[in-house]
Amino acid sequence: MKLTLKNVRLVRRTEITRQTSVLISVMGVVMAFAVAGVLFLLLGVNPIAAYGAMVDSFTNPILLANSIQRGTPLLFAALGLIVVFRLNFWNVGAEGQIVMGGIAATGIVTLHLVSGAIPDLLVLPSMFLAAFLLGALYALLPALLKAKLQVNEILSTLMLNYIAILFGNYLVFGPWLDPAAHGFPNSRIFPPEAVIPSIPFIGGSSGFIVGIVVSVVVYFIMNRTTFGFELRVTGDSSKASKYAGMSYTRIVSIAMIISGGLAGLGGLVLVSGIIGRMKEDFSSGYGYTAIIVAWLAGLNPLVAVVAAFLFGGLLVSGTTLQVRLGLSSSTTNIFEALILVFVLASEFLKKYRVIVGGVE
């Protein structure tokens, strides 16, 4: 007797309970950790020791603060991605939008330091506003290209990432180069009034608290507003939304403005709350990791808070694994990829049931 492809069928689920959905997601993450354990064994590392190093990211006070810090830009970017992913608009440009947000924030600081035109009390609010606006405008371009010219958003958003990164590098190598940096590609160090403060007694960027508030706002927008309803309808069926008189151009433009603006705030958090200045290639993949966070959260803004915190800890544990166990940084990247693969597989299983028929 043998099992053939003819015996295996995919049946679309008409409904799924919340308990089943959560169980499938948890099983996906468990499988990712199990496969990662095999990877650790192949590398000659005890999986228990590796997982113990990861747990330290959430139990050691210093590493915990770092986990919150690293998770903050992920949270902002993931919240923006959740909005457009619900629209079935595949924005893979959060990396570039993060960079543009960091550029905007650094521009405000540079103007403040060079000319003194911005009062100290207005520096940080101006940085927030500039980061959101520039990130939003940068994200609006692929939205309009998609709506008006049917340009594939995956290609346009991906290519815009490289433009933003190269533009940022040009600035820190050129006009924004710190005269006191001895030739290193860094902007001027941010003064205290331009630095996001830490969370009292815990550490980590207080931007994470702002991110939690933003997650509640995004949840409300997506579930309690007319725009949120239009977003869901258009994401489920663009033909149905068009028949109902909904403007795709308006909906996708607003969604990408929100998405890019929030990613821009992630860039602000990076340069102001973590690095303290802008430097070459300062994002280092946060925008891509935010895609995993968004899907791990099941496109739920509230769950994204937990997912971003966990992934922040994973980024910190990557450094710990390198120091303690001698693993390369690519091991952490593989681990992140495994989580993405199994999370996406979990999302597939939430929509389809695998039916195995009789064997022959």
N, C-alpha and C positions, 0 to 999 in steps of 0.2 A: 504494500500500500504506500502511496506517496501523495504528498500535498502539492497541488499545482496552483498556478495563478487563477485558473478557472474557479477554484474553490474559495477564493478570497474576493469579497465584494465590499465596496464602500457605500454606506447608506447615510445620507445627510440627516442630521438630527433635527427634528422639528422643535425641540426644546431641551434644555439642560438645567438641572437644579444647581443652585449655588454651591451646595455641598460637593456635587460631582465635579463642578468646574474647579473648585479649590483643590480637590483631591488630585485631579489630573495635573494641575500646575505643580503641586508639591512633588508628585511622582516624577515629573520632568526634571526638577531640580535635584532630586535624590539620584536619578540616573546619571545626571551630569557629574555629580560628586563621585559616584561609583566608577564611572569611566576615568575620571581624573585620578582616582586611586590607583587604577591599573597603570596609568601613565607614570605616576610617581614610582611605582614598583619597577617599571622598565628603566627608569632613570637611576635606580639604586637608592631610592629614598623611602623611608618608612612613611606610609600614608598617614599613620596616626600622628607622627611628629609634624608632618606638613599641615594637617588640619589643626593641630594644637597651636601652631604658629599663626594660623588664620584666626583662631578664637581669641588670641591675645590682642588682636586689633580692636576687640570690643570689650575686653576686660581690663587691659592695662590703661590707666588714666591718660597717659601721654599719647598712646596709640589711638585711644578712643577719640581724643580731641582731633587727631589727624584724620581719623575716619570721617568725622563730621565735616571737617574742612574740605576733604577731597570729595565728599558726597554732595556738597552744596552746588557747585556748577553742574553736576550731573542732574540734580533735581530740577533746576531751572530749565535746562535744555530738554530733559525728558518730558516735562509738563507741556512745553511747546510742541514737541513731537506727538504727544498723545492727541492733541487737538487735530492736527492735520492727518495723522494716521487714521483717526476715526472717519475722516472724509475720504479715505482711500487715496490720499495724495501722498506719494512716497518721497517725502523730504529727507534726503540724505545729506543735506547741506548745513546741518547744525554746527559742524566744525567751523565752517567759514563764517557763520553768523556769530558764533562765540568770538572768533578772532575780531570781527568788525566791532562787536561790543567792547572788547578790550581796547581796540584802537580808539574808539570814541571816548572811553573813560580816560585813557592816557592823554588824549588831546586836551581834555578839560584840565587835567593836572598840569600839563606842560604850559598851557596858556596861563594858568594860575601862578606857576612858578616864575615864568619869564616876564609877564606883564603885571601881575597882581590885580588883574581886572575883576577877578571873582572873589568876593568876600569869603573868609574861612568857613562861615556857617553854611554857605551855599555850595561849597565845592562838592561834597558828597551827594546832595540832591541833584546837582547838575550832572554829575557822573551817571547816576541812575537814569535820568531822563535821556541823556545823550546816548548811552549804551542801548537802551530800549529802542530809541528811534532809528539809529543806524542799523541795528540788527533787523528791525522790522522792514526798513526800506530795502535792505539787501535781500531779504526773503521775498519781498513783493515782486521782484523782477521775474523769477521763475514761475510765480503764480500767474502773472500776466502772459508770459510766453505760453504757458499751458492753456489758459483760457482763450486766448485770442488766436494763437498760431498752432495749437496742439503739439507744442514741443514737449518731448518726453521729460518729465520733471526729474527723473533719476539722473539723466545725463546733465541737465542744466544745473541742478543743485550740486552735483558732484564736482563739476568743472569750476563752479564758482568758489568752491572750497580752496582750490589751488590759487586762484586769483587773490583771495583774501589773505592767505598765508604769505604769499610772495609780497603783497603790498605791505603787510605788517613788518616783514623782514627788511624791506627797503627803508621803512621809517626808522627802525632801530639801528640800521647800519649807516643811515644818512642823516636827515634833518633832526631826528629826535635822539641821536646818539648822545649819551651823557658825557660831557667833557671830562668828568672825573672817573670814567669807567675804564681808562687805560686801553681804549680800543676795543673792549668787549662790547658786543651788540646788545646794549641795554639802554633803556630810557632812564631819565632821572628818577632817583628814588622818591617814592610818594611821601609827602609830608604827613604828619599825624592826622590832620584834618581830612585827608583823602583816603584814609585806611579804614576799612570796615572793622569795627571793634569785635573782640572775642566774646563768647558767651560767658558770663560770670560764673566762677567756681568750676566750670566744666572745661572750658576752652573750645577751640574750634570757632569758625566764623559764625557770627550772629546772623549772617545772611541765610543760614539754614532755617532760622526762625521765620524770617521773611518768606522763605520758600514754602514753609508749611502754610502760612496765611494765603500765599498765592495758590497753593494746591486746592484750598477750600474754595477760593474764588473761581478757579477753573472748573472745579466740580459743579459749582452752582451754574456757571455759564452753560456747561454742556448738558445739564439735566433739568434746569429750571427756567430756561429762557427760550424765546422764539428762535434765536440764532442757533442755540444748541439743538433744537428740534430740526431745523433746516440742515444742520450739519449731519445729524444721524440719518435723515431721510436721503440726502444726497449721497452719503457714503454707502447706504444700502442699495440705492438704485438711482442713478443719475437721470434715467429716463422718467422715473416717477416724479422726481423733483422738478424736472423741466415741464412735465405735464401739469404740475400743480402751480406753475408760474414762478418758481424760485430761480433766481439769477445765479448761475454757476460762477460767473465772474466775480460777483459781489461776495459770495460765500467763500470761495477759495482765496480771494484777496484778504478778507478779514481774518480767515484762519491762518494764513501765512504771516500776516502782520503780527498776530499774537504769538505764533511759533517763533518767528525770527526775533521778535522783541524779547521774549523770555530767554532765548539762547544768548542774545546780547547781554542780558543781565548775568548769565553764567560767565561770560567773558569778563565782565566787571568784577565779579567775585574772584575770578582767578588772579587778575592783576592787582586788585586792591586788598583782597582778604587772604590770599595765599602767598603770592610772589612778592608783592610790594613794589612792583615796577613792571614794565613790559619788556620782554626779552625775545630773542629769536625762537620761533616755533613754540610759543608759550603754551598752547593748548594741548599739544601732544596726544591727540586722539580722544579728548573728552566728548566731542560731538558724536563720534562713532559709538563710544561706549554708552552714551545716552540712549541710543537706539535699543540696545539690549535692555536697559533699565525700563524703557517704555513698554516693551513687550513682556518683560518679567512682571510688570505691574498689571498686566492684562488690560492696558489702556485705561486704567482707573487712576485719576489724579491723586486720590487719597492714598492708595496703595503705593504710588510712586515715591512717597516720602520714605517708606520702609525700604523699598527696592534701592533707592539712591543711597541711603545710609549703608545698606549691606554691600553695595558695590564700592562705595567709598572705602569701607573696611577691606574689601578685596584688593583694591589698589595699594593700600598701605601694607597689607600682608604680602603682596608681591615683593616689596622691598625687604620685608622680614625674611622671606624665603631665600632671597639672594644672599643675605648676610649670614643667616644661621645655617642653611642647608646647602649653600653653594649653587643653587639653581639659577638659571639664566632668566632674564626678564621675559623672554619669549614664552616661558612656561606659563606665566600669568596670562599672557595673551591667548594661549591655547585654551586655558581654563575658561576664560571669558567666552571664547568661541564655542566651546562645548555647551556652556549655559545657554547661549543664544540658539544653538541648533536644537537642543532639547526643549527649550521654551517654545520655539516655533512649532516643533512637532506636537507639543501639548496643545497649542492653539488649534492645530489641524484636527486633533482628536476631539476637541470640544465641538467642532462642526460636523465631524463625520464619525460614524461607528464602523469598526472593522468587523465584518461578518465572515466567519469561516464556515464554509459549507461542509458537506460530507467529503471524505477523501476517497480517492480511487486508486 
